[in-house]
Amino acid sequence: MLISYLLVKRVFLFSAVGGGIAVVTVFLLFSVFAVATQDYAISVDPIKDNQYLFSTARVTITNTGKLPLTNIVVNYGGKVDKLTSLSPRENAMLSPPENSTLKSVTVTADHGLSVTKDYRTPLKIPGMMGS
């Protein structure tokens, strides 16, 4: 009786662990190999990194749609950059002009796309360069 109880308990434990691993694996595969579902979509990632003596900033723009984006305007708060087009899955990394406020950035494109994002600051890990 005790042996069968321990066997059932182990089977249940291995099933739960195996099921958890399967769920995590499927989630990771879907996120890594995500297929664009919209014709026109854009991802904007503005980052500012405050160092001890200076700060750096960049804005990464990625076309996450199925079709090319055209007439892309990146507004840093008064000053703008313009890109003529971005192919699907193509990205562009831009540096904001000097004296930009580095609060938020607005990116617009044809087909009614408009995204406004605040700058984010990367996590500082003790012992790493720039921390």
C-alpha positions as CSV (number, residue, x, y, z in Angstrom):
1,M,0.0,0.0,0.0
2,L,2.8,2.4,0.9
3,I,4.8,1.5,-2.2
4,S,1.8,2.2,-4.5
5,Y,1.1,5.5,-2.7
6,L,4.8,6.6,-3.3
7,L,4.6,5.4,-6.9
8,V,1.4,7.4,-7.6
9,K,3.0,10.4,-5.8
10,R,6.1,10.2,-8.0
11,V,4.1,9.8,-11.2
12,F,2.0,12.8,-10.3
13,L,5.1,14.9,-9.6
14,F,6.8,13.9,-12.8
15,S,3.6,14.6,-14.8
16,A,3.3,18.1,-13.2
17,V,6.9,18.9,-13.9
18,G,6.7,17.6,-17.4
19,G,3.5,19.5,-18.1
20,G,5.1,22.7,-16.7
21,I,8.1,22.3,-19.0
22,A,5.9,21.7,-22.0
23,V,3.9,24.9,-21.3
24,V,7.1,27.0,-20.9
25,T,8.6,25.5,-24.1
26,V,5.4,26.2,-26.1
27,F,5.3,29.8,-24.8
28,L,8.9,30.4,-25.6
29,L,8.6,29.0,-29.1
30,F,5.5,31.2,-29.8
31,S,7.3,34.3,-28.5
32,V,10.5,33.6,-30.4
33,F,8.9,32.6,-33.7
34,A,6.0,35.1,-33.5
35,V,4.4,35.7,-36.8
36,A,3.2,39.2,-37.7
37,T,-0.6,39.3,-37.6
38,Q,-1.3,42.9,-38.7
39,D,-0.4,44.4,-42.0
40,Y,1.0,47.6,-40.4
41,A,2.5,47.6,-36.9
42,I,5.5,49.3,-35.3
43,S,7.5,48.7,-32.1
44,V,9.3,51.7,-30.4
45,D,11.9,51.2,-27.7
46,P,13.5,54.5,-26.4
47,I,16.3,54.0,-23.9
48,K,18.3,56.5,-21.9
49,D,21.4,55.3,-20.0
50,N,22.6,57.7,-17.3
51,Q,26.3,57.1,-16.7
52,Y,28.5,58.8,-14.0
53,L,29.8,61.5,-16.3
54,F,27.4,61.5,-19.3
55,S,24.2,60.0,-20.6
56,T,23.5,58.1,-23.8
57,A,20.2,57.6,-25.5
58,R,18.8,55.7,-28.5
59,V,15.5,54.9,-30.1
60,T,15.0,51.6,-31.8
61,I,12.1,51.3,-34.3
62,T,11.1,48.0,-35.6
63,N,8.5,47.2,-38.3
64,T,6.5,44.3,-36.7
65,G,3.9,44.2,-39.4
66,K,3.6,42.1,-42.6
67,L,3.9,45.1,-45.0
68,P,6.5,47.9,-45.5
69,L,6.0,51.1,-43.4
70,T,6.4,54.4,-45.2
71,N,6.9,58.1,-44.2
72,I,8.0,57.4,-40.6
73,V,8.5,60.5,-38.5
74,V,10.2,60.3,-35.1
75,N,9.4,63.3,-32.9
76,Y,11.7,63.8,-29.9
77,G,9.7,66.7,-28.6
78,G,10.2,69.5,-31.1
79,K,13.0,68.0,-33.2
80,V,12.3,65.2,-35.7
81,D,14.0,62.5,-37.7
82,K,12.4,61.1,-40.9
83,L,12.7,57.6,-42.4
84,T,11.3,56.9,-45.9
85,S,10.5,53.2,-45.2
86,L,11.1,50.1,-43.1
87,S,10.6,46.6,-44.5
88,P,8.9,43.9,-42.4
89,R,11.2,42.9,-39.4
90,E,13.7,45.6,-40.3
91,N,14.7,48.0,-37.5
92,A,16.4,51.3,-37.3
93,M,18.4,52.7,-34.3
94,L,18.4,56.5,-34.0
95,S,20.2,58.8,-31.6
96,P,18.1,61.8,-30.3
97,P,19.5,65.2,-31.1
98,E,21.5,67.0,-28.5
99,N,19.4,69.0,-25.9
100,S,16.4,66.7,-26.4
101,T,14.3,66.4,-23.2
102,L,14.5,62.6,-23.2
103,K,11.1,62.3,-21.6
104,S,9.2,60.6,-24.4
105,V,9.2,60.0,-28.2
106,T,6.4,59.9,-30.7
107,V,6.6,57.8,-33.9
108,T,4.1,58.2,-36.7
109,A,3.8,56.5,-40.0
110,D,1.4,56.1,-42.9
111,H,-1.8,54.1,-42.4
112,G,-2.6,55.8,-39.2
113,L,0.2,54.5,-37.0
114,S,1.1,56.5,-34.0
115,V,3.1,55.3,-30.9
116,T,4.2,57.4,-28.0
117,K,6.6,55.9,-25.5
118,D,8.5,57.2,-22.5
119,Y,12.2,56.6,-22.3
120,R,13.2,53.6,-20.2
121,T,16.3,53.2,-18.2
122,P,18.1,49.8,-18.3
123,L,18.6,47.9,-15.1
124,K,21.9,48.5,-13.3
125,I,23.7,45.4,-12.1
126,P,26.4,46.0,-9.5
127,G,29.9,45.2,-10.9
128,M,28.8,45.7,-14.5
129,M,30.3,48.5,-16.6
130,G,28.2,51.6,-16.2
131,S,26.7,50.6,-12.9
